Amino acid sequence: MLLAILFIFITQTVTNAMTYPATQTVDQVDLYHGVKVADPYRWLENPDSPETKAWVEAQNQVTFSYLKSIPKRELLQARLMELWNYEKYGMPFKRGDRYFYSKNDGLQNQNVLYKIETLTAEPFVLLDPNTLSTDGTVALSGISISDDGSKLAYGLSKSGSDWQEWRVRDVVTGKDLDDRLEWVKFSSANWTKDGAGFFYSRYDAPDEKTKLEAVNYYQKLYYHRIGTPQSEDALIYERPDQKEWGFSGDVTEDGRYLIITVWKGSDRKNLIFYKDLSTPDSKVVELISQWEADYTVIESDNSNGEVFWVKTDLEAPRGRVVAIDLAHPEKKHWKTVIAQTAETLGTVGLLNNQFVAAYLKDAHSQVKIYELNGLLVRSVKLPGLGSVGGFGGKRSDTETFFSFTSFTEPNTIYRYNVITDESSIFRKPNVKYNSSDYETKQVFYTSKDGTKVPMFITYKKGLKLDGQNPTLLYAYGGFNVSLTPFFSVSNLAWLEMGGVYAIANLRGGGEYGQAWHEAGMKLKKQNVFDDFIAAAQWLIAENYTSSAKLAIEGGSNGGLLVGAVMTQRPELFGAALPAVGVMDMLRFHKFTIGWAWQGEYGDVEKSEAEFKALYAYSPLHNLKPGTRYPATMVTTADHDDRVVPAHSFKFAAALQKAHKGDNPVLIRIATKAGHGAGKPTAKVIEEAADKWAFLFKVLKMAG
């Protein structure tokens, strides 16, 4: 076996300036609806085989040798560390008589959770994940604090995995209790009103050898009572007849109801069940049992019967709020409280006995306050055009906190008085740069079929439109995800290098509601790629850049986007950065939670039409031998159990074989890392430095 491995990597593939490790092929052919499809790199789907590990090591050796040869890399890493070294605050929130918030002093690998008795008192460390590993690869992946503020349930993730272990800490003493909950994934923890325990969801324990790629089915909802072993947790709800169903349990503010949100896949349609916690052994009631829309229970109300306020896009693709009387739950009895508007409704909460509703208008934030009868009170005054988060709290609270950020302004925390509509800065970060040196504009361009698509463009003031500006175009385009303005230290380094940063709000996202999302799903997925290509063409036509100076980037579903457009239009781009992408559209459903994406992408096995659509754009299957592809650096991680690294492995191997020309086509494989969440600051900075160094070289940037 060892000799075979050595033979694989002694043989090399040479393309002018670059030499790549040759990758062995196997005679694997699959049949889809009468079509034979070869899969010569199937063996790379096993991340733990000696052959795959040797391939990863050989590829990383080539990639890092190339990156280390770029003199600019060290300077970029030093500047990134300087920029990153500032205090970063999370949103404060109150439980009982205490406040809680997260903070990073600057270069800490993980944020630290603090408790504080009053907003002006001395804070105390409640939980510091940096003490849990020497390299920062153990991350705090979820927290939930009991209603009285006395207990903290927290989830830990190792090396970027989606698998979590949940523990419980006494807030007063700072000591952990004996509670340990394993095999938790895609779940939060929600306490009962009395603080005796919490609801959570988990899977059965997988085979330890295949836990990073094994398919996740049959999630179950449990109740854990503090001080008891996990083996005694009460099973609240399961569906042995529905392997794809997942469950999220949330307790209403008054503690009476457990709201069970039932999800399946990722198409934003769900069911709503509930359980009356005031009645022992009460049955689970199916309130909404048809997969036809998105539903979120905002809160319950008993001032006039038993009513649930629910946000939904049923018969309102941009969202509305309805009141459902539990005594008469039929749709004909639903009452619209907040009607659909021209803007897209996001989150809705309750403060000061009023609804606080967040909206998107052309991909930037608006916040409106309504009376409980739906009467508009006011629009909240915001600092500018950007993105807002927060506005959390209890129904009776008259103050809250919110965050505001833009492409040029770091995340600032504001304290807000709901009664007076007054905001004051609570925490403002001090980043070592001058925001007035940069500007952002929003443009609208026309896609292939005539659809108007918005795009944000950020750059140094005084930019010359001479077609020679290095430009990075970023997008996502899927899963109803909205891209709104955000501040990035990494992107700031790019702007300082003279780069232009553009974000396109493609169809498939949620910027304009469900109709915008559905226009980029399944058989309509090509619209997303057309929108992205049209954004690139607009930037070139308007002389921001040229093909030789234009790079494209996207991660996860955005990695698929980059892979698809670089195979469809390789001549249009100078560089491509597909990160943790879904590259094999015929086998994505075979691993971990990939089956859940069939609602977004389609089902290759059950639908011939969807197979043909997927096969037509699947990045892995549309590489053409002898084609000059743009300079490419694929990035992935060895512990990614969301989009398994096999997608990137197979795509990189096929790209290196098909590519003709002197553009480097590399793969950078991070170790002890996952899909991205919880990644240590040190690793984030290293990856950013490598990315910018790569673009500096391949786009032939000055400086």
C-alpha positions as a printed Julia matrix, in Angstrom:
703×3 Matrix{Float64}:
   0.0    0.0     0.0
   2.79   2.44    0.95
   4.6    1.8    -2.34
   1.38   2.47   -4.25
   0.91   5.76   -2.43
   4.48   6.82   -3.16
   4.02   5.92   -6.83
   0.93   8.13   -7.08
   2.81  11.21   -5.97
   6.12  10.53   -7.71
   4.25  10.87  -10.99
   3.55  14.57  -11.6
   1.27  16.7   -13.76
   3.09  19.63  -15.35
   1.41  22.72  -16.86
   4.02  25.26  -17.94
   4.98  27.08  -14.72
   3.32  24.8   -12.18
   3.86  21.18  -11.22
   1.03  19.4    -9.42
   0.8   16.05   -7.69
  -0.75  13.58  -10.1
  -3.98  12.07   -8.84
  -4.83   8.46   -9.51
  -8.14   7.66  -11.18
 -10.5    4.75  -10.76
 -12.93   3.16  -13.2
 -16.14   4.32  -11.52
 -19.21   4.96  -13.67
 -22.72   5.71  -12.38
 -26.0    5.6   -14.29
 -28.49   8.47  -13.93
 -31.69   8.22  -15.95
 -29.89   6.36  -18.71
 -26.86   8.66  -18.7
 -23.46   7.22  -17.8
 -21.38   9.54  -15.64
 -17.76   8.83  -14.78
 -16.46   9.58  -11.28
 -12.72   8.86  -11.5
 -11.86  10.54   -8.19
 -14.41   8.7    -6.06
 -11.65   7.44   -3.77
 -11.08  10.99   -2.5
 -14.46  10.79   -0.73
 -12.78   8.82    2.05
 -10.97  11.51    4.09
  -9.29   9.02    6.4
  -7.69   6.66    3.87
  -3.88   6.67    3.63
  -4.17   7.57   -0.05
  -6.33  10.64    0.62
  -4.13  11.81    3.48
  -1.04  11.5     1.27
  -2.82  13.44   -1.5
  -3.77  16.22    0.94
  -0.2   16.48    2.18
   1.18  16.6    -1.36
  -1.31  19.26   -2.49
  -0.66  21.42    0.57
   3.06  21.19   -0.02
   2.64  22.62   -3.52
   0.17  25.3    -2.39
   2.11  26.55    0.61
   5.39  26.5    -1.3
   3.76  28.78   -3.85
   2.26  31.08   -1.21
   5.48  31.33    0.79
   7.32  32.47   -2.35
   5.2   35.66   -2.48
   7.14  38.41   -0.64
   3.96  40.43   -0.01
   2.49  37.63    2.12
   4.39  38.45    5.32
   3.62  42.16    5.03
  -0.06  41.39    4.54
  -0.17  39.1     7.54
   1.5   41.75    9.71
  -0.98  44.41    8.57
  -3.93  42.08    9.12
  -2.79  41.38   12.66
  -2.5   45.12   13.29
  -5.99  45.79   11.93
  -7.51  42.81   13.77
  -6.14  43.88   17.12
  -9.08  45.87   18.47
 -11.8   45.17   21.04
 -14.88  43.5    19.6
 -18.11  43.41   21.59
 -21.14  41.21   21.23
 -24.7   42.31   21.94
 -25.5   42.65   25.67
 -28.64  40.89   26.89
 -30.31  40.55   30.26
 -31.4   37.47   32.19
 -32.71  37.93   35.71
 -30.75  40.76   37.31
 -27.6   40.27   35.24
 -26.32  41.27   31.83
 -24.24  39.02   29.6
 -22.12  39.76   26.54
 -19.17  38.43   24.58
 -15.92  40.24   23.95
 -12.63  39.67   22.16
  -9.66  41.75   23.34
  -8.27  41.79   19.82
  -6.31  38.72   18.76
  -7.87  36.12   21.06
  -8.67  32.98   19.1
 -12.18  32.77   20.55
 -14.58  35.34   22.03
 -14.98  35.32   25.81
 -18.39  35.32   27.56
 -18.76  37.85   30.41
 -21.34  38.47   33.12
 -21.96  41.88   34.65
 -24.3   42.97   37.46
 -24.99  46.43   36.0
 -23.93  48.08   32.75
 -21.38  50.21   34.61
 -20.06  47.5    36.95
 -16.86  45.49   36.63
 -17.36  42.53   34.25
 -16.41  38.99   35.22
 -15.38  36.16   32.91
 -18.09  33.52   32.82
 -16.6   31.29   30.14
 -13.32  31.58   28.23
 -13.11  29.02   25.41
  -9.44  29.94   24.88
  -8.59  27.91   27.99
 -10.12  24.74   26.52
  -7.45  24.1    23.86
  -3.92  25.25   23.19
  -4.57  26.16   19.55
  -8.02  27.74   19.84
  -9.82  24.98   17.95
 -12.46  24.4    20.65
 -15.2   26.97   20.05
 -18.27  28.12   21.92
 -20.99  27.18   19.43
 -24.12  28.06   21.4
 -25.3   29.5    24.7
 -28.61  29.64   26.56
 -29.1   31.23   29.97
 -32.0   30.34   32.26
 -34.72  32.93   32.79
 -33.46  33.9    36.25
 -29.86  34.2    35.02
 -28.52  31.51   37.34
 -27.48  28.79   34.9
 -25.69  28.73   31.56
 -26.11  25.91   29.05
 -23.37  26.04   26.45
 -22.35  24.05   23.41
 -18.76  23.31   22.38
 -17.52  22.39   18.94
 -14.08  20.95   18.18
 -12.04  21.63   15.05
 -14.94  23.31   13.28
 -17.27  20.31   13.39
 -21.06  20.76   13.47
 -21.21  18.16   16.27
 -21.64  19.79   19.67
 -21.27  18.73   23.28
 -23.48  20.71   25.65
 -22.59  21.43   29.26
 -24.1   23.44   32.13
 -22.37  26.07   34.31
 -23.48  27.75   37.52
 -23.42  31.48   36.76
 -22.74  32.52   40.38
 -19.85  30.16   41.1
 -18.55  29.85   37.55
 -18.27  26.09   38.07
 -19.52  23.44   35.68
 -22.16  20.97   36.81
 -21.96  17.29   35.92
 -24.32  17.54   32.94
 -22.9   16.38   29.56
 -25.0   16.06   26.4
 -23.47  14.47   23.31
 -24.33  14.09   19.61
 -26.13  17.4    19.4
 -26.22  19.04   15.97
 -28.31  21.85   14.44
 -29.85  22.62   17.81
 -30.02  25.28   20.5
 -31.03  24.83   24.14
 -34.28  26.35   25.47
 -34.94  26.49   29.21
 -38.23  25.93   30.94
 -39.5   28.9    32.94
 -38.5   27.32   36.26
 -34.89  26.75   35.14
 -35.09  23.05   36.01
 -33.98  21.95   32.55
 -34.06  22.66   28.84
 -35.17  21.28   25.49
 -32.67  20.32   22.79
 -32.42  18.14   19.68
 -29.93  15.4    18.91
 -29.18  12.44   16.67
 -28.37   8.88   17.62
 -24.64   8.36   18.13
 -22.95   7.76   14.76
 -20.14   5.36   14.0
 -17.03   7.06   15.4
 -15.06   6.23   12.24
 -17.53   7.93    9.86
 -19.0   10.69   12.05
 -17.6   13.47    9.84
 -19.27  12.26    6.64
 -22.13   9.98    7.77
 -25.63  11.04    6.72
 -27.7   12.69    9.48
 -31.27  11.38    9.74
 -33.91  10.95   12.48
 -33.32  13.96   14.72
 -35.21  13.77   18.04
 -36.39  16.42   20.5
 -35.52  15.83   24.18
 -35.92  17.49   27.57
 -32.89  17.43   29.86
 -33.42  17.91   33.6
 -30.4   19.43   35.34
 -28.46  16.97   37.48
 -29.55  13.85   35.61
 -27.59  11.8    33.03
 -28.37  12.18   29.35
 -29.61   8.59   29.27
 -32.58   9.7    31.4
 -33.58  12.63   29.16
 -37.25  12.63   28.25
 -38.05  12.08   24.58
 -40.53  14.82   23.69
 -41.05  14.18   20.0
 -39.75  11.97   17.2
 -41.01  10.74   13.86
 -39.6    7.3    12.98
 -41.66   7.47    9.78
 -39.98  10.75    8.69
 -36.2   10.37    8.68
 -35.64  13.85    7.22
 -37.63  15.77    9.82
 -35.74  17.93   12.32
 -37.09  19.69   15.4
 -36.46  22.92   17.27
 -38.1   23.47   20.66
 -38.72  27.01   21.96
 -40.51  27.97   25.17
 -42.84  30.98   25.11
 -41.99  33.88   27.41
 -44.77  33.03   29.84
 -43.43  29.47   30.06
 -46.7   27.85   29.12
 -46.05  26.52   25.63
 -43.31  24.57   23.94
 -43.26  25.59   20.28
 -41.95  22.79   18.08
 -40.75  24.01   14.71
 -40.47  21.09   12.29
 -37.99  21.55    9.46
 -37.12  19.4     6.48
 -34.39  20.37    4.12
 -33.58  23.98    3.4
 -36.41  25.4     1.3
 -37.71  27.56    4.2
 -41.0   25.71    4.51
 -41.81  24.27    7.92
 -44.52  23.0    10.26
 -45.53  24.31   13.69
 -46.59  22.03   16.54
 -46.98  22.91   20.21
 -47.23  21.31   23.64
 -48.98  22.82   26.68
 -46.37  22.7    29.45
 -48.92  23.7    32.1
 -50.65  20.34   31.73
 -48.68  17.22   32.7
 -48.37  14.66   29.9
 -50.13  16.94   27.4
 -50.1   15.81   23.78
 -48.24  17.52   20.99
 -50.75  19.47   18.89
 -50.19  19.91   15.14
 -51.08  23.56   14.61
 -49.68  23.88   11.06
 -49.23  20.54    9.35
 -48.79  21.38    5.66
 -45.45  22.13    3.98
 -46.55  25.25    2.18
 -44.83  28.27    3.75
 -42.36  29.59    6.3
 -43.69  30.11    9.84
 -42.07  31.59   12.94
 -43.98  31.9    16.21
 -43.18  35.34   17.63
 -44.9   34.89   20.98
 -48.12  33.74   22.65
 -50.78  36.09   24.02
 -53.59  35.35   26.47
 -55.15  38.79   26.74
 -58.0   37.71   24.48
 -58.12  33.94   24.47
 -55.02  31.89   23.61
 -53.36  33.36   20.53
 -50.04  32.81   18.73
 -48.54  35.7    16.79
 -46.82  34.19   13.76
 -44.6   35.62   11.03
 -45.23  33.9     7.71
 -44.81  34.28    3.96
 -48.04  32.39    3.21
 -49.91  34.5     0.65
 -47.29  37.2     1.36
 -43.9   36.38   -0.24
 -42.25  39.37    1.49
 -43.74  38.43    4.87
 -46.56  39.42    7.22
 -47.65  38.82   10.82
 -50.86  36.91   11.62
 -52.72  36.06   14.83
 -53.83  32.43   15.21
 -56.48  31.69   17.84
 -55.75  28.23   19.26
 -59.48  27.68   19.78
 -60.08  28.28   16.06
 -56.76  27.53   14.31
 -58.18  27.09   10.79
 -56.69  29.47    8.19
 -60.03  31.12    7.56
 -59.89  32.45   11.12
 -56.36  33.85   10.9
 -56.15  37.62   11.32
 -53.5   39.74    9.64
 -51.84  41.98   12.23
 -49.0   43.44   10.15
 -49.69  43.33    6.43
 -47.08  42.71    3.75
 -45.19  45.84    2.69
 -42.94  46.75   -0.22
 -39.97  45.81    1.95
 -39.0   42.28    2.98
 -39.88  41.37    6.56
 -37.12  39.73    8.58
 -37.21  39.21   12.33
 -40.07  40.33   14.59
 -39.84  40.69   18.36
 -41.77  42.19   21.25
 -40.61  45.12   23.39
 -42.66  47.61   25.42
 -45.74  45.6    24.41
 -45.1   46.54   20.78
 -43.82  44.66   17.75
 -40.3   45.54   16.61
 -39.95  44.46   12.99
 -36.74  44.41   10.94
 -37.06  44.87    7.18
 -34.8   44.83    4.15
 -35.09  47.57    1.56
 -32.82  46.87   -1.41
 -30.6   44.73    0.86
 -30.11  47.25    3.67
 -31.87  47.45    7.04
 -34.97  49.26    8.23
 -36.64  48.84   11.63
 -40.3   49.67   12.34
 -42.35  49.61   15.53
 -46.03  48.63   15.53
 -48.74  48.53   18.16
 -50.17  45.09   18.92
 -53.12  45.9    16.64
 -50.73  46.49   13.72
 -50.78  50.29   13.77
 -47.41  51.73   12.7
 -45.82  53.77   15.49
 -42.56  54.84   13.86
 -39.52  53.87   11.84
 -36.44  53.68   14.06
 -33.75  56.23   13.25
 -30.61  54.37   12.16
 -27.05  55.71   11.78
 -27.05  55.24    8.01
 -27.29  52.7     5.2
 -26.15  49.38    6.6
 -27.12  46.27    8.54
 -28.83  46.09   11.92
 -29.01  43.28   14.47
 -30.37  42.92   17.98
 -33.52  44.52   19.41
 -33.9   41.52   21.7
 -35.5   41.41   25.12
 -38.65  40.65   27.08
 -42.12  41.84   26.17
 -42.18  44.41   28.99
 -38.67  45.81   28.4
 -38.47  49.49   27.49
 -34.81  49.46   26.51
 -32.74  47.19   24.31
 -29.52  47.07   22.31
 -28.85  46.92   18.61
 -25.79  46.75   16.39
 -25.1   48.71   13.24
 -22.43  48.05   10.63
 -21.61  48.91    7.02
 -18.84  48.14    4.58
 -16.75  51.0     5.99
 -17.96  51.18    9.62
 -17.17  48.43   12.17
 -19.88  46.85   14.26
 -21.06  49.45   16.8
 -23.4   48.61   19.72
 -26.2   51.09   20.51
 -28.47  51.34   23.53
 -32.04  52.11   22.48
 -34.97  53.55   24.43
 -38.14  52.11   22.89
 -40.38  54.8    24.38
 -38.39  57.91   23.39
 -36.8   56.5    20.18
 -33.4   57.66   21.45
 -30.19  55.79   20.65
 -26.79  56.2    22.27
 -23.48  54.51   21.53
 -22.74  51.78   24.07
 -19.56  50.34   22.54
 -17.73  51.63   19.46
 -14.62  49.76   18.29
 -11.39  51.56   17.54
  -9.91  50.16   14.33
  -6.59  51.55   13.11
  -7.84  53.07    9.84
  -9.72  56.12    8.57
 -13.23  55.25    7.41
 -13.56  58.58    5.58
 -10.98  57.35    3.05
 -13.54  54.93    1.59
 -17.0   55.04    0.11
 -19.78  52.64   -0.83
 -22.32  53.0    -3.6
 -25.26  50.82   -4.57
 -25.96  50.22   -8.25
 -28.58  48.21  -10.13
 -27.57  46.24  -13.2
 -29.52  44.13  -15.7
 -29.16  40.36  -15.8
 -29.46  38.17  -18.89
 -33.27  37.93  -18.75
 -33.81  41.62  -17.95
 -34.05  41.28  -14.15
 -32.69  44.22  -12.17
 -30.13  43.11   -9.58
 -28.59  45.31   -6.84
 -24.86  45.43   -6.13
 -22.78  47.24   -3.5
 -19.36  48.56   -4.53
 -16.78  49.8    -2.0
 -13.44  51.45   -2.81
 -11.0   54.2    -1.92
 -12.26  57.67   -2.68
 -10.81  59.1    -5.87
 -10.93  55.77   -7.72
 -10.1   56.11  -11.42
 -12.46  54.26  -13.74
  -9.72  53.15  -16.13
 -10.5   49.44  -16.23
  -7.3   48.59  -14.35
  -8.53  48.29  -10.75
  -8.1   44.89   -9.07
 -11.65  43.94   -8.16
 -13.1   41.17   -6.02
 -16.72  40.22   -6.75
 -18.46  38.25   -4.01
 -21.91  36.64   -3.87
 -23.9   33.73   -2.46
 -27.19  33.34   -4.31
 -29.12  30.65   -2.49
 -31.04  29.28    0.5
 -32.96  32.53    1.01
 -29.79  34.1     2.47
 -29.61  37.88    2.21
 -26.27  39.64    1.81
 -26.35  43.0     3.56
 -23.59  45.55    4.3
 -20.98  44.31    6.77
 -17.56  45.35    8.02
 -14.62  43.03    7.47
 -11.07  43.62    8.66
  -9.9   41.24    5.97
 -11.69  43.21    3.26
 -10.25  46.43    4.68
  -6.78  45.09    3.9
  -7.94  44.51    0.32
  -9.24  48.06    0.05
  -5.93  49.37    1.39
  -4.18  47.44   -1.38
  -6.17  49.49   -3.88
  -8.73  46.79   -4.5
 -12.42  47.29   -5.28
 -14.87  45.13   -3.32
 -18.27  44.33   -4.87
 -21.18  42.26   -3.51
 -24.03  41.26   -5.83
 -27.46  40.39   -4.38
 -28.3   37.54   -6.71
 -31.56  35.69   -7.1
 -31.74  32.66   -4.83
 -31.21  34.96   -1.86
 -33.87  36.46    0.37
 -33.36  40.17   -0.3
 -36.74  40.54   -2.0
 -38.65  37.74   -0.31
 -39.63  34.23   -1.28
 -40.24  34.99   -4.96
 -36.62  36.21   -5.29
 -35.45  33.04   -3.57
 -37.52  30.71   -5.73
 -36.26  32.4    -8.9
 -32.85  30.86   -8.13
 -33.84  27.36   -7.02
 -33.81  23.94   -8.67
 -34.58  24.25  -12.4
 -34.06  28.03  -12.16
 -30.59  27.84  -10.63
 -28.96  29.06  -13.84
 -30.53  32.47  -13.12
 -28.11  32.78  -10.19
 -25.09  32.16  -12.4
 -26.42  34.53  -15.06
 -26.86  37.24  -12.41
 -23.25  36.79  -11.27
 -21.87  36.82  -14.79
 -23.89  39.96  -15.54
 -22.4   41.64  -12.44
 -18.9   40.89  -13.73
 -19.78  42.2   -17.17
 -21.21  45.41  -15.67
 -18.05  46.06  -13.65
 -15.98  45.63  -16.8
 -18.3   47.7   -19.01
 -18.31  50.54  -16.47
 -14.48  50.51  -16.4
 -14.11  49.54  -12.79
 -11.94  46.64  -13.89
 -11.09  44.2   -16.69
 -11.19  40.42  -16.95
  -7.49  40.17  -16.19
  -7.99  42.18  -12.98
 -11.28  40.6   -11.84
 -11.43  37.94   -9.12
 -14.53  36.12   -7.9
 -15.16  34.61   -4.48
 -17.86  32.65   -2.69
 -18.17  30.08    0.08
 -20.34  26.99    0.54
 -23.28  27.56   -1.84
 -21.22  30.55   -2.96
 -18.35  28.15   -3.65
 -20.69  26.3    -5.99
 -21.48  29.66   -7.6
 -17.8   30.38   -8.28
 -17.21  26.84   -9.54
 -20.16  27.04  -11.91
 -19.36  30.43  -13.45
 -15.63  29.74  -13.85
 -16.48  26.59  -15.81
 -19.13  28.39  -17.89
 -17.11  31.56  -18.56
 -13.43  30.85  -17.78
 -12.23  33.74  -19.98
 -14.23  36.32  -18.01
 -12.19  36.15  -14.82
  -8.58  36.62  -13.82
  -8.85  34.65  -10.58
 -11.31  32.45   -8.7
 -11.58  31.67   -4.98
 -14.15  28.91   -4.4
 -14.31  28.15   -0.67
 -15.8   25.0     0.92
 -17.99  24.69   -2.16
 -20.63  22.17   -3.19
 -18.87  20.99   -6.36
 -20.34  17.53   -7.07
 -24.02  18.2    -7.71
 -24.77  14.53   -8.35
 -23.62  13.24   -4.95
 -24.03  16.15   -2.51
 -26.97  14.37   -0.84
 -24.84  11.38    0.1
 -23.04  13.05    3.0
 -23.97  14.48    6.45
 -26.79  17.0     6.03
 -26.45  17.27    2.24
 -29.77  15.5     1.65
 -31.47  18.58    3.14
 -30.29  20.69    0.21
 -32.39  18.76   -2.3
 -35.21  21.24   -1.68
 -32.87  23.95   -2.95
 -30.96  22.14   -5.69
 -33.14  19.21   -6.77
 -33.13  15.42   -6.6
 -30.91  13.67   -9.15
 -32.39  10.27   -8.41
 -36.14  10.96   -8.44
 -36.35  13.66  -11.12
 -34.84  13.35  -14.58
 -35.41  17.05  -15.25
 -33.6   18.03  -12.05
 -30.76  15.63  -12.84
 -30.3   17.25  -16.24
 -30.29  20.73  -14.7
 -27.78  19.75  -12.02
 -25.54  17.88  -14.45
 -25.55  20.89  -16.78
 -23.9   23.18  -14.2
 -22.2   20.85  -11.69
 -18.67  22.32  -11.46
 -16.98  18.91  -11.21
 -18.71  17.63  -14.34
 -18.28  20.68  -16.56
 -14.52  21.08  -16.6
 -13.3   20.79  -20.18
  -9.84  19.35  -20.95
  -7.46  21.77  -22.62
  -9.2   24.89  -21.3
  -7.3   27.83  -19.81
  -8.99  28.42  -16.48
  -8.43  31.5   -14.3
  -5.86  31.38  -11.53
  -7.68  29.43   -8.82
  -7.19  28.67   -5.15
  -9.76  26.22   -3.85
 -10.05  26.27   -0.06
 -11.51  23.63    2.24
 -10.86  22.01    5.61
 -10.26  18.46    6.74
 -12.99  18.57    9.43
 -15.77  20.14    7.36
 -18.81  18.0     8.1
 -21.25  20.42    6.46
 -19.87  20.43    2.9
 -17.49  17.5     3.11
 -13.99  18.23    1.71
 -14.43  15.56   -0.98
 -16.27  18.2    -3.05
 -13.19  20.4    -3.16
 -10.75  17.48   -3.4
 -12.41  16.04   -6.5
 -12.9   19.43   -8.14
  -9.27  20.45   -7.6
  -7.98  17.14   -8.97
 -10.18  17.42  -12.06
  -9.3   21.11  -12.54
  -5.57  20.44  -12.42
  -5.96  17.71  -15.03
  -8.18  19.75  -17.36
  -6.37  23.09  -17.08
  -4.06  24.26  -19.86
  -1.99  27.35  -19.26
   0.35  28.94  -16.78
  -2.3   30.16  -14.29
  -1.8   28.37  -10.96
  -4.71  26.14   -9.86
  -4.18  25.22   -6.22
  -6.05  23.78   -3.27
  -5.45  24.99    0.28
  -6.61  22.44    2.86
  -6.84  23.69    6.45
  -6.29  21.2     9.26
  -8.32  20.96   12.48
 -10.9   23.26   10.9
 -14.42  22.9     9.52
 -16.95  24.8     7.44
 -15.95  28.12    9.02
 -17.84  28.6    12.28
 -15.65  28.86   15.37
 -12.41  29.12   13.42
  -9.59  30.53   15.6
  -8.54  34.12   14.89
  -4.99  32.99   14.11
  -6.23  30.65   11.38
  -8.58  33.31    9.98
  -5.71  35.79    9.68
  -3.43  33.22    8.05
  -6.08  32.34    5.47
  -6.79  36.0     4.73
  -3.1   36.73    4.23
  -2.81  33.76    1.87
  -5.86  34.86   -0.1
  -4.69  38.43   -0.58
  -1.14  37.34   -1.35
  -2.46  34.97   -4.01
  -4.56  37.72   -5.64
  -1.68  40.21   -5.34
   0.48  37.9    -7.43
  -1.97  36.51  -10.0
  -3.71  39.86  -10.65
  -0.28  41.51  -10.98
  -1.06  44.19   -8.41
   1.36  47.04   -7.72
   2.88  47.85   -4.35
